[in-house]
């Protein structure tokens, strides 16, 4: 199995998995290493370093046709949980998915030799980012719960649908803010109704208004 790019006459090989006949022995070696380096194992390794090595080691073996990255990320999270003695509850997979281009570039730089310092540095920084992202997601969910508590019984069906669509974007927020045109597309309301609903949401403190006239936009008010 190869990951390649470019035309047939000038292919670039980004990754080449071991031949299938070698996979069982490679996986046996990986499992042995994984158990030996666990807390209480024969050769325990610091959790962040072990998580980075485990992920790179597993995806380099590439034992499955699909899903190796997802399983590799799950293994990294398991390593961190083993190090803590409890679930880590960090958004590692979520953070890596949001940095897919950097992730694949880091894998390509470090899957050809045993020198993986660059990968461990990248992976360690990603874990720190994942911790920060987790805190932000928790704060966002708490703010969302408070928002709906504050707006309970105060939103009509159209407003509730539009607000739900805005929350669906999560931490990144609703790109460009809510406009009358977007509100119409989401709810099917007339322009007059959309304008009235949006102004009402701003008056209730559900949305924060910026801009004027055709540049008017509305953003969630998560105070």
Secondary structure, DSSP 8 states (H G I E B T S, - for coil): -EEEES-GGG-EEEEE---HHHHHHHHHHHHHHHHHTSTTSTT---HHHHHHHHHHHHHHH--SSS-HHHHHHHHHHHHHHHHHTS-----HHHHHHHTHHHHHHHHHHHSSSS--HHHHHHHHHHHHHHHHHHHHHHHHHHHHHHHHHHTTTT--HHHHHHHHHHHHTGGG-STT-B-HHHHHHHH---HHHHHHHHHHHHHHTSEEEES-GGG-EEEE---
